[in-house]
Amino acid sequence: MSENRPAIPPLFLERMSRLLGTEFDAFAAALEESPVSGLRVNTLKLSADEFAGIAPFVLGETIPWCKSAFRLPPSEISAGQHPFHRAGLYYLQDPSAMSPAELLSPQPGEMVLDLSAAPGGKTTHLAALMQGRGLLVANEIKDKRVGHLAQNAERWGAGNVVVTNETPERLADLLGPIFDRVLVDAPCSGEGMFRKDMGARADWSPEMVAGCAVRQTNILRVAARLVKPGGFLLYSTCTFAPEEDEGAVQSVLNHFPDFQVVPLPMLDGFAKGQPAWLEQLTGQKTDPGLAGAARLFPHRLSGEGHFACLLQRAAGSNSAREQVNPAFGRGKLSRKQEQPDLHFWWEFVAATLNIDLTEDRLKVAGERLYFVPDTLADFSRLRVVHSGVWLGTFKKGRFEPAHPLALFLKRGQAKNTFDLSVGSAELAAYLRGEPLESEGQPGWVVVTVDGWPLGWGKRVQGQVKNHYPRGWM
């Protein structure tokens, strides 16, 4: 073992040996294997079959619990640098981490909350499952992480995502139980990441597990306040510790009697929840329904360690109804300011795009124009980082498109394009921010890579001026 590779903590192995019994040897051996990588296709832009037909690298088999995803062989670790990734055609993610969004199963048109959303893997997955319809609030409490979340949402090209930078408590206080589905992928001790995250190995301790369990319990109790009557709450972690998994869920069941566990399907390689493990370690009595949770072990499937449990709030929950803040609910976003003349936007669309965005979803904030979701009321008291799609900015006498608009477009939705080929010198120059030589009609063009929208350029006197943002290079 390399000097830079910490050993798996002996106390962790001792605990798992007691819990897993005859399965422990296979489990311990799996933790010393190489981690598994996966690629999830952005089905807002193309189907998994379509991507397989154009994939520039080798794809493994389809992931059983996520039909829009493939396993990636170790030889394809550079897939994150490919221009198709910059165009938002796919997201790289641990296969096991794709299970929570699939198990929560959000439906188009619903109101959904991803409470601890950065860096955006589960947010982009939820947005794809919702087909870009309804409202998806992606919240991240840490300032340093929320920017990465917003950028991934923009790259994905979903028009129904609102990124907020709030504490869970403030969201619950201001919104109340209005969401059809809430996902809580809680910060944890990271035991399930031991074969890919050496920092998790080095930082682990029994005290850390205990501290994480307290924090997760607090987050989960707040999350329960955001679920509407009849709605669902999916709790997930990437740890094996029963105190952080079944234990956190048991605390919610103790404090919110109108919630109950919904048994999850035992998909290929999944294992049942283990309330008996929690009783063995802590002596506390547990709800037998916790066996309906799902545990993902690296020796049983091709993925890292994960835990998921689905809860549902009773449809007739009076306590939930009484908590709803009357200032929020379904309906149009608040438009307190008078809308300016959108002439320059429509002029730009007529000259440049083949899309028809309904005017009632256009919102001006300062000089910026956004295409926003229309299923939730006023966000003015929340710290909103990203709302829908930033279309562009009104300048003096003109409209200038924004980078997220290019990534929102599908193939064929731009009238004027400048197509670059994968591997070409011109594409490399564009991604470095350099201008390109190009004769043709002057004006805004969508720069594409093998036909897929990538960014903007503006043709002036035989040259395409580069508008690819520096922060994306």
Buried (B, 14 or more C-beta within 10 A) or exposed (E): EEEEEBEBBEEBBEBBBEBBEEBBEEBBEBBEEEBBBBBBBBBBBBEBEEBEEEBEBEBBEBBBBBBBBBBBEEEBEEBEEBBBBBBBBBBBBBBBBBBBBBBBEBEEEBBBBBBBBBBBBBBBBBBBBBBBBBBBBBBBBEEEBBBEBBBBBBBBBBBBBBBBBBEBEBBBBBBBBBBBBBBBBBBBBBBBBBBBBBEBBEEBEBEBBEEBBBBBBBBBBBBBBBBBBEBBBBBBBBBBBBBBBBBBBBBBBBEBEBBBBBBBEEBEBBBBBBBBBBBEBBEBEBBEBBBBBBBBBBBBBBBBBBBBBBBBBBEEBEBBEEBBBEEBBEEBBEEEEEEEEBEBBBEBBEEBBEBEBEEEBBBBEEEEBBBBBBBBBBBEBBBBBBBBBBBBBBEEEEBBBBBBBBBBBBEEBBBBBBBBEEEBEBBEBBBEEEBBEBEEEEEBBBBBBBBBBBBBBBBEEEBBBBBBBEEBE
